[in-house]
Amino acid sequence: MAFTDLLISTCTVRQYSSISADAYGQPVKTYHDHLTGQLCRLSGAQAREFKVGAEVVIADAKLFIGAVDISERDQVIVDGVTYEVLSVIPIKAGTIENHHKECYLRIVR
């Protein structure tokens, strides 16, 4: 079975654009769709902790995705739910240096 056969969902990777102001002048991060229709697989995160700035957060999910352009500043939308990317880990398989990536995610609330 090939790795792509295990990817049973599709997702959209949204890339960080800039910080703009809302109607009250408060800063708001803006994103744009970077990659759409990417094959992926979402699973539980097994209670892994990550430090985000001065805050320690627990990942809500783990995403398996091909060797695509994704980073810790991005967001991912899977099944209508938006997640913040906490960590991106490139995975080596055999002689392929960047076979796929495992990303730890937190639900955007």
C-alpha positions in Angstrom: 0.0 0.0 0.0 1.4 3.4 -1.0 1.5 6.3 1.4 -1.0 8.3 -0.7 -3.5 5.4 -0.3 -3.6 6.2 3.5 -4.5 9.9 2.8 -8.3 9.7 3.0 -9.2 13.4 3.4 -8.5 16.6 1.6 -7.4 19.9 3.1 -6.7 23.5 2.4 -3.4 25.1 3.6 -3.9 28.8 4.4 -0.7 30.9 4.5 -0.2 33.8 6.8 -0.4 37.1 4.9 -0.1 40.0 7.3 -1.6 41.7 10.3 -4.4 44.1 9.6 -6.8 46.0 11.8 -10.4 45.1 12.5 -13.3 47.6 12.7 -12.2 48.6 16.3 -8.5 49.0 15.3 -7.4 45.8 17.0 -4.8 43.7 15.1 -6.1 40.7 13.2 -4.0 38.1 11.4 -5.0 37.5 7.8 -4.5 34.4 5.7 -5.0 33.4 2.1 -5.5 30.0 0.5 -2.1 28.6 -0.5 -2.8 25.0 -1.3 -6.2 23.6 -2.0 -7.4 20.0 -2.4 -4.3 18.5 -0.7 -4.6 14.8 0.2 -4.1 14.4 4.0 -5.1 12.3 7.0 -6.1 13.7 10.4 -5.7 11.7 13.6 -5.5 12.3 17.4 -2.4 14.0 18.7 -1.8 11.9 21.8 -1.6 14.9 24.2 1.6 16.4 22.9 2.6 19.8 24.3 4.1 22.7 22.4 5.4 26.1 23.4 3.8 28.9 21.4 5.3 32.2 22.5 5.0 32.3 26.3 2.1 29.8 26.3 2.2 26.0 26.4 -0.6 24.4 24.4 -1.7 20.9 23.8 -2.1 19.7 20.2 -5.7 18.7 19.2 -4.7 16.7 16.2 -2.0 15.3 14.0 -2.0 15.8 10.2 -0.2 13.6 7.7 0.4 15.4 4.4 2.7 15.0 1.4 5.9 17.0 1.0 4.2 20.3 0.5 5.0 23.9 1.4 3.6 24.2 5.0 5.0 25.9 8.1 4.2 26.8 11.7 2.6 30.1 10.7 0.0 28.5 8.5 -3.6 27.2 9.1 -5.2 24.0 7.7 -8.8 23.5 7.0 -10.0 19.8 7.2 -13.7 18.9 7.0 -14.7 22.5 7.7 -12.6 22.9 10.8 -9.8 25.4 10.9 -6.6 24.4 12.7 -3.4 26.3 13.6 -0.2 24.5 12.7 2.0 24.1 15.8 4.8 22.0 14.5 5.9 20.6 11.1 8.1 17.5 11.1 9.6 16.4 7.7 9.7 12.6 7.6 12.4 10.6 5.7 11.4 7.2 4.2 14.2 5.0 2.8 16.2 7.1 0.4 13.6 9.8 0.0 14.8 12.7 2.2 11.4 14.6 2.4 8.8 11.8 1.9 6.0 13.5 3.8 5.3 15.8 6.8 3.6 15.3 10.1 2.0 18.4 11.5 0.6 18.9 15.0 -2.4 21.1 15.0 -4.6 23.1 17.4 -8.2 24.0 16.7 -8.7 27.8 16.0 -11.4 29.0 18.4 
